[in-house]
Amino acid sequence: MKGLNENLKLRLSVAAVAGGGLDYGENFVGRYQAYKAALQTVGAGPSLGY
């Protein structure tokens, strides 16, 4: 934690959120429309405490 003064603290958290994939199965008629998908996210959350 970073101390701004004796009572005030500043903190930053960074997280890479996990994504998921798609699997439509062999019997879905539109299974070749989207054959590859990726979800990529990075989140940052600042906090201030007194």
C-alpha positions as CSV (number, residue, x, y, z in Angstrom):
1,M,0.0,0.0,0.0
2,K,1.1,3.5,-0.8
3,G,0.8,5.9,2.2
4,L,-0.3,9.3,1.1
5,N,0.0,10.4,4.7
6,E,-0.3,8.7,8.1
7,N,-4.1,7.9,7.8
8,L,-4.7,7.9,4.0
9,K,-3.7,4.9,1.9
10,L,-3.9,4.4,-1.9
11,R,-4.0,1.0,-3.5
12,L,-4.4,-0.4,-7.1
13,S,-5.4,-3.9,-8.1
14,V,-5.0,-5.3,-11.6
15,A,-6.7,-8.6,-12.6
16,A,-6.9,-10.6,-15.8
17,V,-10.4,-12.0,-16.0
18,A,-10.7,-15.5,-17.5
19,G,-12.7,-16.0,-20.6
20,G,-14.5,-19.0,-22.0
21,G,-14.7,-20.8,-25.3
22,L,-17.6,-22.0,-27.5
23,D,-18.5,-25.6,-28.4
24,Y,-21.8,-26.0,-30.3
25,G,-21.5,-29.7,-30.8
26,E,-21.7,-31.8,-33.9
27,N,-25.5,-31.5,-34.4
28,F,-25.8,-27.7,-34.5
29,V,-26.5,-26.4,-38.0
30,G,-24.6,-23.1,-37.5
31,R,-21.5,-24.6,-35.9
32,Y,-19.1,-23.5,-38.7
33,Q,-20.2,-19.8,-38.6
34,A,-18.0,-19.0,-35.6
35,Y,-15.2,-21.5,-35.3
36,K,-12.9,-19.5,-33.0
37,A,-13.7,-17.1,-30.2
38,A,-11.6,-15.4,-27.5
39,L,-12.6,-13.2,-24.6
40,Q,-9.8,-11.0,-23.3
41,T,-10.2,-8.5,-20.4
42,V,-8.0,-6.7,-18.0
43,G,-9.5,-4.8,-15.1
44,A,-8.0,-2.2,-12.8
45,G,-9.5,-1.1,-9.5
46,P,-8.2,1.7,-7.5
47,S,-9.1,2.1,-3.8
48,L,-8.6,4.8,-1.2
49,G,-8.8,4.1,2.5
50,Y,-8.8,6.3,5.5
